[in-house]
Amino acid sequence: MTKIQLRYPLIRPLDDSDLDNVANLRGVYGILQLRTTPSLDAVILEYDASRLSEQDVESALYRFGIPIQRALV
């Protein structure tokens, strides 16, 4: 297992309606942890890089409605 952490800035702060989406994101195989920064302006996601690519992770965040800013390529 290769654990990787990515930081994604948020478009807006997470609210109560996002909590179910965050919980459902935990069901994605290879995603280990999602937490907010202390300032609540970004999320830090830990995932297994032997299971998912960075693009897979970003796609899952969008699919579950987590309001992240698109990563710069």
C-alpha positions, 0 to 999 in steps of 0.5 A: 500500500502506498499512501498519498495525501492530496490537498484540495481547496474548497469552493465554499465551506462544507455544510450539513448537506455535504456530510452524507456525501463525505460519508459516502465517499468513504465507500470508494475502494482505496480512499482512506481518509478525508479531513478538513484543514483547521481553517476549514478552507480545504480538505486533505484526502488520503488514498492508496495510490496502488488502487487509485490514481490522482484523477480517480480521486478527483473524479470521486470527489466531484461525483460525490458533490464535494465542492473542491476547486479543480486541480491545475494541470 
